[in-house]
Amino acid sequence: MLGVCIVALVAIGITHWVYRWRNPRCNGKLPPGSMGWPLIGETLQYLAPNSSFDVPPFIKTRRERYGPIFKSQLMGAPFIVSTDPELNMYVFQQDDKLFQSGYPDSVQKIFGKQQMGNVHVLVYKYLKRMTLNLIGPESLKKALPEIEQAIHTSMQQWSFQDTTDVKEAAADMIFSLSAKRLMSYDSSNSSDNLRANFSAFADGLIAIPLNIPGTAFHKCLQGRDRVLSRLKDMLQERRATSRKQPIDFFDYVLQELDKEGTVLTEEICFDLMFLLLYTSFETTSTAMTLLLKFVSEHPPVLKQLTEEHEKIIKRRENANSGLTWEEYKSMKFTLQVINETVRLASQVPGIFRKAIKEVQFKGYTIPEGWSVLVCFQPQHLNPEKYEDPLAFNPWRWEGKESGASKDFMAFGGGLRSCVGAEFGKVKMAVFVHFLVTKYRWEVIGGKTVRNYTIQFPGGFHIRMQQKDTRNGEQPITPDT
């Protein structure tokens, strides 16, 4: 009899726990939705891979069922998922007033709790100003010849290979460029391979956060530890040979650390450096690969790109002179192609925020401490704003502003918008310039899969050859 009572009590306890899990307490009205299974919530459905550039199935099905704002349980935390343009813009407008950065613990362990997305807004503005000294528009004007040379040299090497995996080759190219710009790191003159420590990161970001040897998450953390150890060594080396005039990020760091009353710490600077290194090459190399894929599939786009860049060369007194900032700013159609690429292939599922206090919006309550997933793919694919939204159509951007708005958030929004947006656009524009004026190529093969990020299982391979521009040779596509 006693055993039956114990079993009954345990069953009642479990039933109550499951009920409370599925029906969390709230002072007001929570949005509709499902909290999924206990502990894991709906994480598995959220991370399920798909090969379409359409709105991910997890978001699409729930949006149709519950509306543009719904609740869920993801990665061990209660979430409000927003596909509502007005709420998304409101969240960005209320950064550090009603919301703060709210990335899952697993992501924070990888990128560090002191990186730019997590620090207080005053510290963020301070770090942003310091970072823009290196990758802001004024700095990029001076750095353009260096960027041009690095990309040109890498693409020449691609043309000597039988085939090139564009994603990996572009990642190596951009990492070398960014590492040199940020900390004067030259892989050709270094005994270590700093880039190799980032190789497991895409898998680790979407892995179950189990820090057990052999797991993807554990490998990811090991790579982070090795990178941070090398960065610490490099900073100490720099202390011994500090320069009067700052040239790279470490120079600015040393200057700031020596100032009285500085808010900067070594931990903050290392987390920031780690984040800048990873995002600079991972996001831009993915965008470059997708741009090449889209352009190869759309000959009219390739034709107009080629015409735009050939006109730039023809206008020069010396056809072999380097790109100027004015030439970069004149690449109107190129920028349209870049905007269309990042619109159609949003590289991340959304931006994470957390409610600092209880928030009321459109009759719903966002409880204090709950995370908000600002999901902008539905905005980028809204047929009311973008005609035939799944079509690659750069001409839709003609005459339009491409800054952050409630319909376009490819580079974030609000106070914490992407600090490296212009740096990424410059790298992509220079890549396009050399691609269409100096090379011909054909796509060998490759497929695209989206889970947490966009990936290319098995790579995205092309065969590239230099054009004989003396004979007016034009680039080819797979269909020519």
Secondary structure, DSSP 8 states (H G I E B T S, - for coil): -HHHHHHHHHHHHHHHHHHHHHS---SS---SB---BTTTBTHHHHH--B--SSS-HHHHHHHHHH-SEEEEEETTEEEEEE--HHHHHHHHHTBTTTEEE---HHHHHHH-TTSTTTS-HHHHHHHHHHHHHHHSHHHHHHHHHHHHHHHHHHHHHHHTSS-EEHHHHHHHHHHHHHHHHHH---GGG-SS-GGGGGTTHHHHHTS-----TTSHHHHHHHHHHHHHHHHHHHHHHHHHT--SS--SHHHHHHHHHTSTT----HHHHHHHHHHHHHHHHHHHHHHHHHHHHHHHH-HHHHHHHHHHHHHHHHTSSSTTS---HHHHHT-HHHHHHHHHHHHHT-SSS-EEEEESS-EEETTEEE-TT-EEEE--HHHHT-TTTSSSTTS--GGGGTT---S-BTTB-TT--GGG--TTHHHHHHHHHHHHHHHHHHEEEEEEE---EESSSEE-TT--EEEEEE--GGGT-----TT-
